[in-house]
């Protein structure tokens, strides 16, 4: 089981003991999404922190879309969704900066000639590293290295 799921489950128990019903509800939603994915057809493998991070990002994105649709009379809903996203974001690993990505990309042996292959190699490499990296940012850094930005 992923360390992140273990941490979330531990936090659910602590929140239950502290009477934080909303936090229990929100974190249980994440665990439920993990379980749903785990038992769905087509899923084969172990739940990783990366998998859980993707679920968290999906929930955050849905909340952000709802926030965008909130009207001027939806201040309470807006504030609630912002609080929810802060909770979910607290479980995400730190995102890498462009400088950190540049440092790693410059140390990689990327294929010459085909920028598409080079981007693929770089993105694949970053999938093996902790933290969140934007494929778009990785692509931008590789394009700059090849002088095609």
ABEGO torsion letter per residue (X at the ends): XBAAAAAAAAAAAAAAAAGBAAAAAAAAAAAAAAAAAAABBGBBEBBBAAAAAAAAAAAAAAAAAAAAABBAAAAAAAAAAAAAAAAAAAABBBBBBAAAAAAAAAABBBBBGBAAAAAAAAAAAAAABBEBBBAAAAAAAAAAAAGAX
